[in-house]
């Protein structure tokens, strides 16, 4: 279970990397995609840290048992 949580963290980082790359590509345009990729970038970075914090709490709780 913990390994699965670790992989989902890195999945969010991959989404953030792709979204950040597309966001940089679209900076000079007047596209609505720019906003969409910006939101994906921010949310995926936030989810990475949220999942990481949750996993560490879960590991700490399992060590205590």
Buried (B, 14 or more C-beta within 10 A) or exposed (E): EEEEBEEBBEEBBEBBEBBBEBBEEBEEEEEEEBEBBBEBBBBBBEBBEEBBEEBEEEEEEEEEE
